[in-house]
Amino acid sequence: MDIKKNTYFVDIDGTIFIYRKFETYRDTPAQVIKSTKQFLQNIRDEGHMIILTTARPEEMRDHTIQELSKNNVPYDRLVMGIERGPRYLINDLSPKEPGERAIAINLERDKGI
């Protein structure tokens, strides 16, 4: 029997890196939040998918990838340019498998997991 893996959608700023304003990204180094990085490494080691999300504009993609790489942050996909308002995850319920299939976790900014 195949064990189904999870998909984690994880915001970058304030969750993986200490929050900075957009205009300071190129002039200040990213500071990784160690507990979140360790959590991401643990779920990656278990084979789960990590999709990073950010409101950073698309023109900052290369810079963002460099920051993630420099800090050894594991991920599978990077989605840029999402809106800054609340984020909703909508998923269906399986009639054969009980339990919620869309879970939300809100973290205090810069505190990590």
NORCORVEN-V606449 format. One record per pair of residues at least 24 apart in sequence whose ideal C-beta (glycine too) atoms are under 7 Angstrom apart, sorted by the first residue. I is the first residue (numbers start at 1). GAP is how many residues later the second one is. Records with the same first field share a line. If there is no record, write none. Layout:
# NORCORVEN-V606449
I: GAP, GAP
This chain:
# NORCORVEN-V606449
5: 42, 43, 44
6: 42
7: 42, 44
8: 35, 40, 41, 42, 43
9: 42, 44, 80
10: 30, 40, 42, 43
11: 42, 43
12: 40, 42
13: 41
14: 95, 96
15: 92
16: 57
18: 92
19: 90, 91
22: 34
25: 35, 38
26: 37
30: 37, 41
32: 39, 41
33: 77, 79
34: 78
35: 77, 78
36: 76, 77
37: 36
39: 74
40: 33, 34
41: 33
44: 30
49: 27
50: 24, 25, 26
51: 25, 26, 28
52: 26, 27
53: 26, 29
54: 26, 28
55: 26, 27, 28, 29
56: 24
57: 24
